[in-house]
Amino acid sequence: MLYYLFRYLESAFNFPGAGLFNYISFRAAITLITSLFLSMIVGKRIIKYLQKKQIGEEIRALGLAGQDSKKGTPTMGGIIILVAILVPCLLFGRLGNIYLQLMLFTTVWLGMLGFCDDYIKVFKKNKEGIPGKAKLAGQIVLGLIVGCTLFFSPASVVVEQVNDGNREVLEQIDTNIDDISPSAKAIKSTQTTIPFFSGHNLDYADIFAFAGEHAELLAWIFFILLTIFIVMATSNGANLTDGLDGLAAGTSSIIGVALAVLAYVSSHVFFADYLDIMFIPYSQELVVYAAAFIGATVGFLWYNTFPAQVFMGDTGSLALGGIIGVFAILIHKELLLPILCGIFLMENLSVILQTTYFKYTRKKYGEGRRIFLMAPLHHHFQKKGLHEVKIVTRFWIIGIALAIFTILTLKIR
């Protein structure tokens, strides 16, 4: 909203300083600062409210060190993150941008899904929360909406290669804040960036080349199904990671920084040309959203680091993971997620392996056996005697290394 106000002040009255809102870098910076302080200010009030209403975490007896001290800690703190993302984006973002609209919808949708889950657990005293099938249904619907929007929206296009023939138009798209029709080189595409390969994008349509003229349609169907899978994987991965103080929020903030960099180079004509990656017109608003995401998660850490004053609950964890997955899809970097979200992947795999192996050995030997002392993976290290602060810090270090390596894949091509 403030973006449109200052744009008007600049055009109508040549208001000093209003032109700063034309720059993505300025709006991203002010969005990050606003989100950071908003999460800290709002967080304090929300925590007091949750304590007053005695909305505390119910702790299962898992035999973990320091577990009893967490009992009664306010939960549903993900509301802090959601508010700190949505408000700055509404203030400083271009609300007519299709990519920003999808990210805001994702935030609200998964936030509401997680809120309902927490509400049932806390107020209805049902430890199971929303049935697993209902939770998956919500994630599937979101994946369908995102995938179909990208398929039908005329604003969702890419430019495969920047060259002298279309550079002038592309520079206008990149630098001019007003919408400009893409050049003839901008196309609807199911292409995505392949790590480590220079000048090679994977077009899902190539997988279905045998279908002839129907290959493009099959590629979009595959893309929508892939979107659904990614939303489910990242959302549930973040949910599983949210088991130690500061682990999910800190890991997500690190991933957010990497996504901001990827979004910026993908939306900037010169960097896209230099790195030989797809240029995605109008996606610069994702940098503003990423700034809000980083500010919200870092601000939440003010209260969530050990010993946590508040837990994010499913309200936050389901939303954070889904946001990361959808964001990567919008900038056509979904194949980088296994590297970037390596922490989420390890947590997911540890649970899958543990469950599968336990069922297999119980069927074969009559007694279930385990690979890890406990799953998800962070609990395995707790069982080994490591303090949770050390576990979280080491996971953060791994996350930073993975984020840096993810960005480097654009150059190692």
C-alpha positions, 0 to 999 in steps of 0.5 A: 500500500505504501508502495502505491502511495509513494508512486503517486506522490512521485508522479503527482508532486515529485515528492522528494525520496519517493523514487526510492520505492522504484528500487527493489533493493530499497524495498527489500531492505526496508521490508526486512527491517520492518519484518524483523522489528515487527516480529520482535514487537508483536512477538512479545505481545503475542507471547504474553497473550498466549501465557495469559490464555495458558496456551502451552505445549503438551510434551510427550514423554520421550526420555529426552534431556531437558524435555520436562522444562519445555512443558507449558511453553506457549505454542502457536507462535507461528502467528508471529512469523505470519504477521511479520511476513504479511504486513510488510509485504502488504505495505511495500510490495506490488500487490498486483504481481502474480508471484507475490500474490501466490506467495501471500496466498501460500502463507495464509493457506498453510498458516491457516492449515497449521493453525487449525491443527494447533487449535485442535491440539491445544483447545480440543485437547486432541494430541493428533490434531488434524487427521493426516489425510486432511493435512495432505489434502490441504497441501495437495489443493495448494499445489494444484492452485499454484501449478494451475495458476502458473499454467494459465497466467499470462504473466508467468513466463520465462526468457530462455536466453538474453541476447542483443535482440531482446536486451532493450526490452528486457532491460525495461522489464528489469528496471522499470517498475511498471508492467511492460509486455514481455518480448517475443522471446518470453514464453510459457515454459516448463523448463527448470535449471539443472545444477552444474550444467552450463546452458542446459535447462531441463524441459519437462516436455522433453520427457514426454517427447514420445507424445508428439503434440501432446508433450507440452500438455503432459509436461504441465500435468507432470509439473503440477504433480511435481509442485504438489509433491514439493509442497508436501515434502518441504512443508512436512520436512519443516514440520519434522525439523521443528523439534528443538529450540531455534532449529526450524526457524534458524534453518528456514532463515538460512534457506530464505537468504539463499532463495533471495539471492536466487530470486534476485539473479533470476529477475535481473537481466544482467545477472541472468545473462552472466550466469546463463540462467533463465530470466524471469520477468516480473519475479523481482517482487519475490525478493521483497517477499524473501526479505520479509521471510528472513526478517520474520524468521530471524525476529522469531529467533529472538524468542525461540532460541534456547531456552525458548519462550515460545514454540512456532507450532504447526502454524509456523512450521507447515507454512515455512516449509511450504513457502520455501517449496513454492518459492523455489518452484516460482523461480524455476529452481526446484531441482536445487531443493535437495541441496538447499533443503538438505536439513529438511531432507535428512529429517524426512529420510530419517523418519521414512527409513526408521519407520520402514526398517522397523516394520520390515524387521518386525515382519521378518524377525517378529521384533521391530529394530531401529536404525536411529536411536530416535527419529527425526534425526535431531532426536537421535543426537539428543539420545547420544547425549549432545546438548540441543544447543550444540545440535541446533548450532551444528545443523545451522552450520550445515545449513549455511554450507548447503545454502552457499553451495546451492548458490555456487551451483549457478557458477559451477556450470 
